[in-house]
Amino acid sequence: MVKSVLSERKTFHPSELERRELPPAAGAAVRTLANEIAVTVGPSRAIATTLGDPELLEHIETRYTELPEDVHHAMRAPATAAGVTVIGRLPLGDTELGQTPMDWRQAAAWAGEPGRTSSSFALDITMLLLARCAGEPFGWQGQQGGRLVNNIVPTPGHEREQSGASSTALLSPHTEDAFHPLRANLLMLGCLRNPDLVGTTVSSVRRVELTAAQRDRLSRRELPILPDVSYGTGFPNQPSPPVATLGRDQGQLTLRFDPAYTPLDDAGPEFRSAYDHLAEELERVCITAALAPGELLLVDNDVVVHGRVPFTPRYNGTDRWLKRVNIRLAQRHRDASEAAETGYGQRVVAPFHTIRGNRR
């Protein structure tokens, strides 16, 4: 059987993580600017549902440059072979959050209720400001209603599925949205609450050891990668073009990996053996990071697979709560052959690209 998931890892390796510290004044500046924009725009269900309101986005686009240089410097792409950076720390108090929502729909609805004590709307703006410092934030029409900032919370009934809504099952290591040619270059995870120190696992393809034959085999287009369950179902009935597991960018390895949504049983023994070895190597180099409230995890999605160790949800308003943003880097280029892929009909929501285009 092809080994396709990391073992449960609860050992943390902070010395292996690149860490960047935001000076207190810089962190406070981000929160202050986000609060100013939130008050100016005013939370409403229409605005908070997708965060795609033109006035809101114009404020973010025109004002993120006001943030201190320390913020812009901290939000640059990870600089080590590990391909991941922890950024700390935004000022954040647990009492300002209100209860952890039961699912992403409730999180979006609460963000649009002006009377709620939760500062989720202002924190969404905080995440967009930080993501805009890193690159171009975007969302997906088919995921969380097209919202630019996703809420990652344990959800009843989804405990064991391979998605961000799960909890008691190990979330297998994967490239975010590996099925799509327009997947993010960077993935930003912002921690609001993590009382049990639930670990996020990260593994870099640039730290693995592969033979030349294995690299060659995994660089060929062999199997498709299907969209995960957060995008719905029925995709196996659609045309599924094969993709390459390994690629290269300026001579260095890149990775496109999601074993939970790859039909590995359809592969021949040579490919399965190479894929199995890659999975074992990703386990060997795995680093586990347990984010604290106010910390960010910036993941190079072209290089790193990420997952999550299992945990037991409480469903009492105190569970782990992360916010996630997809980020595109204009200077990154993928293999030209990916341009022919349809992405199973999934479309990006990229309003910042439109804003920038209109100004040229």
C-alpha positions as CSV (number, residue, x, y, z in Angstrom):
1,M,0.0,0.0,0.0
2,V,1.4,3.4,-0.9
3,K,2.1,5.5,2.1
4,S,0.4,8.8,1.5
5,V,0.0,10.5,4.9
6,L,2.4,11.7,7.5
7,S,2.5,9.9,10.9
8,E,0.9,11.8,13.7
9,R,3.6,14.3,14.9
10,K,3.2,16.1,18.1
11,T,6.9,17.0,18.6
12,F,7.6,20.6,17.8
13,H,10.8,21.8,16.2
14,P,11.0,25.5,16.6
15,S,14.7,25.7,15.9
16,E,14.1,24.5,12.4
17,L,11.6,27.3,11.6
18,E,12.5,30.6,10.2
19,R,11.0,33.2,12.5
20,R,10.4,36.9,12.0
21,E,9.3,39.2,14.8
22,L,7.1,42.2,14.3
23,P,8.1,45.0,16.7
24,P,5.1,45.8,19.0
25,A,4.6,49.2,17.3
26,A,4.4,47.5,13.8
27,G,1.9,44.9,15.0
28,A,-0.2,47.6,16.6
29,A,-0.1,49.7,13.4
30,V,-1.6,46.8,11.4
31,R,-4.4,46.4,13.9
32,T,-5.0,50.1,14.1
33,L,-5.2,50.6,10.3
34,A,-7.6,47.6,10.0
35,N,-9.8,49.0,12.6
36,E,-9.9,52.4,10.9
37,I,-10.9,50.8,7.6
38,A,-13.5,48.7,9.3
39,V,-15.1,51.8,10.9
40,T,-14.9,53.7,7.7
41,V,-16.6,51.0,5.6
42,G,-18.8,49.8,8.3
43,P,-19.5,46.0,8.7
44,S,-22.6,44.7,7.0
45,R,-23.6,41.2,5.9
46,A,-23.2,42.2,2.2
47,I,-19.6,43.4,2.8
48,A,-18.4,40.8,5.2
49,T,-19.9,37.8,3.3
50,T,-17.2,37.8,0.6
51,L,-15.1,40.8,1.5
52,G,-15.3,41.7,-2.2
53,D,-16.9,45.2,-1.7
54,P,-15.1,47.7,-4.0
55,E,-14.9,50.4,-1.4
56,L,-13.3,48.0,1.2
57,L,-10.8,46.7,-1.3
58,E,-9.9,50.2,-2.5
59,H,-9.1,51.2,1.1
60,I,-6.9,48.1,1.4
61,E,-5.2,48.7,-1.9
62,T,-4.4,52.4,-1.3
63,R,-3.5,52.1,2.4
64,Y,-1.5,48.9,2.9
65,T,1.6,50.9,1.7
66,E,1.2,53.1,4.9
67,L,2.2,50.2,7.1
68,P,5.7,50.3,8.6
69,E,8.5,48.9,6.6
70,D,9.0,46.3,9.3
71,V,5.6,44.8,8.3
72,H,6.5,44.7,4.6
73,H,9.9,43.1,5.4
74,A,8.3,40.4,7.6
75,M,5.8,39.5,4.9
76,R,8.3,38.6,2.2
77,A,8.3,35.0,1.0
78,P,10.1,32.4,3.2
79,A,13.9,32.6,2.7
80,T,15.1,29.1,3.7
81,A,14.9,25.6,2.2
82,A,12.2,24.8,4.8
83,G,9.9,27.1,2.8
84,V,8.0,28.3,5.8
85,T,8.1,31.2,8.2
86,V,6.4,32.0,11.5
87,I,5.7,35.7,11.9
88,G,4.9,37.1,15.4
89,R,3.1,38.7,16.8
90,L,0.0,40.8,16.3
91,P,-1.6,42.1,19.4
92,L,-4.7,40.0,20.0
93,G,-6.8,39.4,23.1
94,D,-9.0,36.3,23.4
95,T,-11.9,38.3,24.8
96,E,-12.2,40.3,21.6
97,L,-12.9,37.2,19.5
98,G,-16.2,36.1,20.9
99,Q,-17.0,32.4,20.4
100,T,-15.3,30.3,17.8
101,P,-17.9,29.8,15.1
102,M,-19.2,26.3,14.3
103,D,-18.5,26.6,10.6
104,W,-17.3,29.0,8.0
105,R,-20.8,30.2,7.1
106,Q,-21.4,31.2,10.7
107,A,-18.1,33.0,10.8
108,A,-18.9,35.0,7.7
109,A,-22.4,35.8,9.1
110,W,-21.0,37.0,12.4
111,A,-18.4,39.2,10.8
112,G,-21.3,41.1,9.2
113,E,-23.3,41.7,12.4
114,P,-22.4,45.2,13.7
115,G,-23.8,44.5,17.1
116,R,-21.6,41.5,17.8
117,T,-18.6,41.8,20.2
118,S,-16.4,39.7,17.9
119,S,-13.8,41.7,15.9
120,S,-13.8,39.1,13.1
121,F,-14.5,41.7,10.4
122,A,-11.5,43.9,11.5
123,L,-9.4,40.8,11.7
124,D,-10.4,39.9,8.1
125,I,-9.1,43.3,7.1
126,T,-6.0,42.7,9.1
127,M,-5.3,39.5,7.2
128,L,-5.9,41.2,3.8
129,L,-3.6,44.1,4.6
130,L,-0.8,41.6,5.6
131,A,-1.5,39.4,2.6
132,R,-1.4,42.4,0.3
133,C,2.1,43.3,1.7
134,A,3.2,39.8,0.6
135,G,1.5,39.7,-2.8
136,E,-1.9,39.5,-4.3
137,P,-4.7,38.0,-2.2
138,F,-7.4,36.0,-4.0
139,G,-10.2,33.5,-3.3
140,W,-12.2,30.8,-5.1
141,Q,-15.7,31.0,-6.3
142,G,-16.3,27.4,-5.2
143,Q,-14.8,27.6,-1.8
144,Q,-16.4,29.3,1.3
145,G,-18.7,31.3,-1.0
146,G,-15.8,33.1,-2.8
147,R,-14.6,34.7,0.4
148,L,-11.1,36.3,0.3
149,V,-10.4,35.3,3.9
150,N,-11.3,31.7,4.8
151,N,-12.2,30.7,8.4
152,I,-10.7,27.4,9.4
153,V,-12.7,25.9,12.3
154,P,-13.6,22.3,13.4
155,T,-17.1,21.6,12.1
156,P,-19.6,19.0,13.4
157,G,-20.1,16.2,10.9
158,H,-16.8,16.8,9.2
159,E,-14.5,15.4,11.8
160,R,-12.8,12.8,9.6
161,E,-12.8,14.3,6.1
162,Q,-9.7,15.6,4.4
163,S,-10.5,19.3,4.6
164,G,-9.8,22.2,6.9
165,A,-13.1,21.6,8.7
166,S,-11.9,18.2,10.1
167,S,-10.5,17.6,13.5
168,T,-10.2,14.0,14.8
169,A,-8.5,12.7,11.6
170,L,-5.0,13.5,10.6
171,L,-5.1,16.1,7.8
172,S,-2.8,14.6,5.2
173,P,0.1,16.7,3.9
174,H,-0.9,18.5,0.7
175,T,-0.2,21.3,-1.6
176,E,-3.1,23.8,-1.2
177,D,-5.5,23.5,-4.2
178,A,-3.0,21.2,-5.9
179,F,-5.6,20.3,-8.6
180,H,-5.6,23.8,-10.0
181,P,-3.0,25.6,-12.3
182,L,-3.8,28.9,-10.6
183,R,-3.2,27.7,-7.0
184,A,-1.5,30.0,-4.6
185,N,2.2,30.6,-4.5
186,L,2.0,31.5,-0.8
187,L,-0.5,30.4,1.8
188,M,-1.0,32.6,4.9
189,L,-2.5,31.1,8.1
190,G,-3.3,33.5,10.9
191,C,-4.0,32.1,14.4
192,L,-6.8,33.6,16.4
193,R,-7.2,30.8,18.9
194,N,-5.4,27.5,19.6
195,P,-5.9,26.5,23.2
196,D,-4.6,22.9,22.7
197,L,-1.5,23.9,20.7
198,V,-2.7,21.9,17.7
199,G,0.2,21.5,15.4
200,T,0.4,22.4,11.7
201,T,2.8,20.0,9.9
202,V,5.0,21.4,7.1
203,S,7.5,19.5,4.9
204,S,9.7,21.0,2.1
205,V,10.5,19.1,-1.1
206,R,13.9,20.9,-1.1
207,R,14.9,19.0,2.0
208,V,14.1,15.5,0.7
209,E,16.5,12.9,-0.8
210,L,15.5,11.4,-4.1
211,T,17.4,9.4,-6.7
212,A,17.7,10.8,-10.2
213,A,15.4,8.0,-11.4
214,Q,12.8,8.9,-8.8
215,R,13.0,12.6,-9.7
216,D,12.6,11.7,-13.4
217,R,9.6,9.5,-12.8
218,L,7.8,12.0,-10.6
219,S,8.4,14.8,-13.1
220,R,6.3,13.1,-15.7
221,R,2.5,13.6,-15.9
222,E,1.1,10.4,-14.5
223,L,-2.0,10.9,-12.5
224,P,-4.6,13.6,-12.0
225,I,-5.3,15.4,-8.7
226,L,-9.0,16.0,-7.9
227,P,-10.5,19.0,-6.1
228,D,-11.0,18.4,-2.4
229,V,-14.3,18.0,-0.7
230,S,-14.6,21.7,0.2
231,Y,-15.3,22.3,-3.5
232,G,-18.1,19.8,-3.7
233,T,-18.3,16.3,-5.3
234,G,-18.7,14.8,-8.7
235,F,-15.3,15.7,-10.1
236,P,-14.2,12.1,-10.9
237,N,-16.8,12.2,-13.7
238,Q,-15.1,15.2,-15.4
239,P,-12.0,15.0,-17.6
240,S,-9.0,14.6,-15.3
241,P,-5.7,15.5,-17.0
242,P,-2.6,14.0,-15.4
243,V,-0.2,16.3,-13.7
244,A,3.5,16.1,-12.7
245,T,4.3,15.7,-9.0
246,L,7.7,17.4,-9.3
247,G,8.6,20.5,-11.2
248,R,11.4,23.0,-11.2
249,D,11.8,26.7,-10.7
250,Q,15.2,28.2,-11.5
251,G,16.7,24.8,-11.2
252,Q,15.2,24.0,-7.8
253,L,12.5,21.4,-7.1
254,T,8.8,22.4,-6.7
255,L,6.0,20.1,-5.6
256,R,2.4,19.4,-6.5
257,F,1.2,16.8,-4.0
258,D,-2.2,15.7,-2.6
259,P,-2.3,12.0,-2.0
260,A,-5.8,12.0,-0.4
261,Y,-7.2,13.3,-3.8
262,T,-4.9,11.4,-6.1
263,P,-6.0,8.0,-7.6
264,L,-2.8,6.2,-6.7
265,D,-4.3,2.8,-7.3
266,D,-4.3,3.7,-11.0
267,A,-0.5,4.1,-11.2
268,G,2.1,1.5,-12.2
269,P,4.6,0.0,-9.7
270,E,7.5,2.3,-10.7
271,F,5.5,5.5,-10.1
272,R,4.0,4.1,-6.9
273,S,7.4,3.2,-5.6
274,A,8.8,6.7,-6.3
275,Y,5.7,8.4,-4.8
276,D,5.9,6.2,-1.7
277,H,9.5,7.2,-1.2
278,L,8.7,10.8,-1.6
279,A,5.9,10.5,1.0
280,E,8.4,8.8,3.4
281,E,10.9,11.6,2.8
282,L,8.3,14.3,3.4
283,E,7.6,12.6,6.7
284,R,11.3,12.5,7.6
285,V,11.8,16.2,7.1
286,C,8.4,17.2,8.7
287,I,8.4,20.2,11.0
288,T,5.4,20.8,13.3
289,A,4.5,24.3,14.3
290,A,1.9,25.1,16.9
291,L,0.7,28.7,16.3
292,A,-0.2,31.0,19.2
293,P,-2.9,33.7,18.9
294,G,-1.5,36.6,16.9
295,E,1.1,34.5,15.0
296,L,1.1,33.9,11.3
297,L,2.4,31.0,9.3
298,L,3.6,31.9,5.8
299,V,3.9,28.7,3.6
300,D,5.6,28.5,0.2
301,N,2.9,26.5,-1.6
302,D,5.2,25.7,-4.5
303,V,7.7,24.0,-2.2
304,V,5.9,22.9,1.0
305,V,3.1,20.5,1.8
306,H,1.2,21.2,5.0
307,G,-1.3,19.3,7.2
308,R,-2.5,19.1,10.7
309,V,-2.3,16.7,13.6
310,P,-5.6,15.3,15.0
311,F,-7.4,16.9,17.9
312,T,-10.6,16.6,19.8
313,P,-13.0,19.5,19.2
314,R,-15.0,20.9,22.1
315,Y,-17.8,22.7,20.1
316,N,-18.3,25.0,23.0
317,G,-17.0,28.3,21.4
318,T,-13.3,27.8,22.5
319,D,-12.0,25.7,19.7
320,R,-9.0,26.3,17.4
321,W,-9.7,29.2,14.9
322,L,-7.4,30.1,12.0
323,K,-7.9,32.5,9.1
324,R,-6.4,31.6,5.7
325,V,-5.5,33.7,2.7
326,N,-4.3,32.6,-0.7
327,I,-1.6,34.8,-2.2
328,R,-0.2,35.0,-5.7
329,L,3.3,36.3,-6.4
330,A,3.6,38.2,-9.7
331,Q,7.3,37.2,-10.1
332,R,6.6,33.4,-9.9
333,H,6.0,31.4,-13.1
334,R,4.9,27.8,-13.4
335,D,5.5,25.3,-16.2
336,A,3.8,26.6,-19.3
337,S,2.0,23.2,-19.8
338,E,-0.2,24.0,-16.8
339,A,-1.9,26.7,-18.8
340,A,-3.9,24.1,-20.7
341,E,-5.5,22.8,-17.6
342,T,-9.1,23.7,-16.9
343,G,-9.0,23.4,-13.1
344,Y,-12.2,21.5,-13.1
345,G,-14.1,24.7,-13.8
346,Q,-13.1,26.3,-10.5
347,R,-12.6,30.1,-10.9
348,V,-10.5,32.5,-8.9
349,V,-11.8,35.6,-7.3
350,A,-9.1,38.2,-7.8
351,P,-10.4,41.7,-7.2
352,F,-6.9,43.2,-6.5
353,H,-5.8,42.1,-9.9
354,T,-8.7,44.0,-11.4
355,I,-8.0,47.1,-9.3
356,R,-4.3,47.2,-10.3
357,G,-5.3,46.6,-14.0
358,N,-7.7,49.5,-13.9
359,R,-4.9,51.9,-12.7
360,R,-2.5,51.1,-15.5
